[in-house]
Amino acid sequence: MRSWPILLLLAGCNGTLPPVPKEVLIPVPVPCVESLPERPPFMTDAELSKLEDFAFVIELRRDQLALRGFVATQDVLLQACLK
């Protein structure tokens, strides 16, 4: 009757352990964007103040269009990072 605890302990030792993992995957952050596009050159306030009215409006519009293209490119790059 006293051998029951010993038999229960021996029965528990008969099981096998789960296999040890051979490959562990560790998440590593990687940049989603390799390079940023060049920022377009804009006219400075000093350069704009030297222009006549018509040339001033034309240059402002040219800067606005360049900025819109730059922002659209940046937006596409950032949307790719979110996926």
PEPEVEN-V957324 format. One record per residue. D_CENTER is the distance of its C-alpha to the mean C-alpha in Angstrom with 1 decimal. Layout:
D_CENTER
D_CENTER
//
This chain:
67.2
65.5
63.6
61.2
58.6
58.6
58.2
55.3
53.5
54.2
53.0
49.6
49.3
49.8
46.2
43.5
40.1
36.9
35.6
33.3
29.8
29.6
25.9
23.3
19.6
17.3
13.6
11.9
8.3
7.4
5.5
4.5
7.0
10.2
12.2
12.8
16.1
19.2
20.2
23.5
26.6
28.1
31.7
32.4
34.7
37.5
37.3
37.3
40.3
42.4
42.1
44.6
43.7
43.1
41.0
39.0
38.1
37.3
34.9
33.2
32.7
31.4
28.9
27.9
27.3
25.3
23.1
22.7
21.6
19.1
17.6
17.6
15.7
13.0
13.0
12.6
9.6
7.9
9.5
8.2
4.5
6.7
8.8
//
